[in-house]
């Protein structure tokens, strides 16, 4: 492992002293591809699977429950356990010393009818992706979450934020990004067919594409780039195991800050200032969790009865989900006997509206499913 780390350090040093321009794109692409392979080897052993696979370090054995899962990630003693207790009522030991939490503590909070599972993960340290301080278990569990809350002590330097971001990146988690719109189809023969659907201004071209594919031992494939991407994003697509997760930065212990310091923090994107001890600003935090997880409430209405407003069906969708997705969320076999649906709410042109399976629902719609006769 030390020799692999030495090779990684040598490549990073060479990349640092190489100027970035069109003439060096080919060389930098080669170095980045080698670096990605060495990092995977460091995480999983020689010939091991890539970062993020099931063998790359097993996470904590926590049964997934509720409508969505949120993970609390951060350094020791930043207030994760206090935040879990405040949000869910689950008792998680909190003390003035570091590494109080040694395993994953789950809790469940209810918000707008949704049951949200919150995981209090042990504090991570620099080098967590290589396994220091049970870091690989922590990050492996974080990959299973719908949203990661990076909890930071607002009184500590922002270098902690950079360290956590680097550890998550090393383990294949891409923060607040979407998967690149790139199509890769491996073939038995025919060489490399490289196609660009838009201009590439961030370093990608046919030569860089071929050298990266050569490093991953791919000699025949069709590559279609439908958006402007970097070489690193292309390598992520080739690896095929990246987790693209939304992340929210939670600055805890704001009761120790001045108004001027809060104004400086306010310039950061994707952040929420709170005080878990004094329960300050927790409503905004829960609303941000709801929006980042793209959750939507759909109420059911049995025939001849009033709608059930106490237990909505929670759907996750960046766009508006269809009636078919709603039915599949209730039970996979429901569509086999589906005839039509009656819909009340913002998505209906009139109240009620008879809709088919392709009708798109909106938040707080009421749906009554009608099955086929016989």
C-alpha positions, -999 to 999 in steps of 0.1 A, spaced: 0 0 0 29 24 8 42 19 -27 8 28 -42 6 59 -20 41 68 -32 30 66 -68 -1 87 -60 21 113 -44 44 113 -74 15 118 -99 -1 145 -78 33 163 -76 37 160 -114 2 174 -120 9 203 -96 39 214 -116 24 209 -151 9 239 -166 -27 236 -178 -32 245 -214 -42 228 -247 -8 214 -252 -8 195 -219 -44 182 -220 -32 148 -233 -6 144 -206 -29 156 -178 -56 132 -190 -31 103 -187 -21 113 -152 -57 117 -140 -67 83 -154 -37 67 -136 -45 86 -105 -81 73 -105 -69 37 -109 -43 40 -81 -68 55 -57 -92 26 -64 -64 1 -58 -54 19 -25 -90 17 -13 -97 -19 -24 -64 -37 -27 -46 -48 -59 -71 -58 -86 -99 -48 -62 -132 -33 -73 -136 4 -76 -145 27 -47 -181 25 -36 -186 -12 -45 -200 -36 -19 -164 -48 -11 -150 -14 -7 -156 -13 31 -189 -24 46 -210 2 63 -228 0 95 -257 -25 96 -287 -2 99 -320 -12 84 -334 15 61 -368 27 73 -391 57 66 -396 76 34 -361 90 31 -326 87 48 -304 116 60 -268 111 73 -250 134 97 -213 136 88 -187 157 105 -156 159 127 -159 147 163 -176 170 188 -194 193 164 -229 185 179 -242 157 157 -255 137 186 -272 167 201 -288 175 167 -301 139 164 -316 140 199 -332 174 192 -347 164 158 -358 129 166 -359 125 203 -336 95 200 -310 94 228 -275 96 214 -247 100 240 -232 135 240 -202 146 260 -174 172 261 -148 148 247 -142 136 212 -154 103 196 -184 99 220 -204 82 192 -186 49 182 -213 34 160 -242 45 139 -273 57 159 -305 59 139 -335 80 147 -368 90 129 -384 124 127 -418 133 112 -422 164 90 -452 172 68 -464 136 72 -431 121 61 -410 98 82 -374 108 78 -346 85 91 -317 104 105 -283 86 111 -258 99 136 -225 87 122 -192 86 142 -169 116 137 -145 113 108 -109 124 106 -85 133 78 -76 100 60 -110 85 66 -113 72 30 -82 51 36 -98 36 67 -86 58 96 -110 60 125 -136 37 110 -138 63 82 -146 38 54 -176 24 74 -189 60 80 -186 70 43 -200 37 30 -231 43 51 -233 79 39 -235 67 3 -268 50 11 -284 83 22 -307 105 1 -291 136 17 -259 142 36 -258 169 63 -222 180 68 -222 193 104 -196 219 111 -187 238 143 -191 275 133 -164 284 157 -138 262 140 -119 271 107 -135 263 74 -106 240 66 -127 212 82 -152 216 54 -125 212 27 -111 181 45 -146 164 47 -153 172 10 -119 157 0 -126 125 19 -161 121 4 -147 128 -31 -120 101 -26 -147 76 -18 -166 83 -50 -192 107 -36 -199 138 -58 -213 166 -38 -242 186 -52 -236 174 -87 -256 155 -113 -243 126 -134 -227 139 -166 -249 134 -197 -224 110 -214 -232 77 -231 -206 49 -231 -214 17 -250 -187 -10 -250 -184 -30 -282 -166 -62 -293 -149 -45 -323 -148 -13 -343 -124 8 -322 -133 40 -305 -162 60 -320 -160 95 -303 -189 119 -308 -195 154 -294 -230 168 -294 -218 202 -281 -185 221 -280 -160 209 -254 -143 238 -236 -130 220 -204 -103 198 -218 -121 169 -234 -113 158 -270 -108 126 -290 -71 122 -280 -78 126 -243 -108 102 -246 -86 75 -262 -58 78 -236 -83 76 -207 -100 45 -223 -66 29 -229 -57 33 -192 -89 14 -183 -82 -12 -210 -112 -3 -232 -103 -6 -269 -137 -6 -286 -166 16 -275 -190 44 -286 -186 76 -267 -213 103 -270 -208 136 -251 -241 155 -247 -227 182 -225 -195 201 -218 -175 181 -192 -141 179 -176 -117 150 -179 -124 141 -142 -162 138 -150 -154 116 -179 -133 93 -157 -162 92 -132 -185 79 -160 -159 53 -171 -156 41 -134 -194 39 -133 -197 38 -95 -200 74 -83 -228 85 -60 -242 119 -69 -257 132 -36 -272 165 -24 -253 179 5 -263 206 30 -237 223 53 -251 227 88 -232 253 109 -239 244 145 -232 264 177 -241 298 161 -249 310 197 -211 316 200 -209 339 170 -213 376 165 -237 391 139 -207 401 118 -194 365 117 -229 353 108 -229 378 79 -197 363 66 -211 327 68 -243 339 50 -222 343 18 -218 305 15 -242 285 -7 -260 254 5 -258 262 42 -281 265 72 -270 281 106 -284 264 137 -279 259 174 -290 223 183 -285 230 220 -308 260 220 -330 247 192 -324 278 170 -334 277 133 -344 240 132 -376 247 112 -355 262 83 -332 231 85 -362 207 82 -376 227 53 -343 226 35 -341 188 41 -376 185 26 -367 205 -5 -333 189 -11 -348 154 -10 -374 165 -36 -402 150 -15 -439 154 -24 -471 145 -5 -499 126 -23 -531 118 -3 -551 87 -9 -589 86 -10 -607 53 -7 -639 51 -27 -668 66 -8 -646 79 21 -628 111 30 -591 115 20 -565 102 45 -546 134 54 -527 118 83 -506 93 63 -496 107 28 -477 87 2 -443 104 -1 -427 104 -36 -392 115 -46 -391 133 -79 -372 162 -94 -401 167 -118 -437 159 -112 -443 121 -107 -469 103 -127 -500 84 -115 -481 52 -124 -452 61 -101 -477 68 -73 -493 33 -78 -459 16 -79 -450 33 -46 -481 18 -30 -477 -17 -45 -460 -30 -77 -491 -52 -86 -515 -23 -85 -509 -13 -121 -520 -48 -133 -556 -40 -124 -555 -2 -129 -583 13 -149 -582 51 -142 -577 76 -113 -597 104 -100 -575 134 -90 -583 165 -69 -558 192 -65 -535 216 -83 -527 192 -112 -564 187 -120 -580 210 -146 -614 205 -128 -623 189 -95 -622 159 -98 -605 150 -131 -604 115 -146 -568 107 -154 -547 79 -169 -514 65 -158 -493 93 -175 -510 122 -157 -484 142 -137 -493 149 -100 -484 179 -79 -478 183 -42 -508 176 -19 -530 162 -47 -557 137 -37 -559 105 -57 -585 78 -58 -576 46 -78 -603 28 -97 -595 -8 -106 -607 -27 -137 -641 -45 -134 -640 -82 -130 
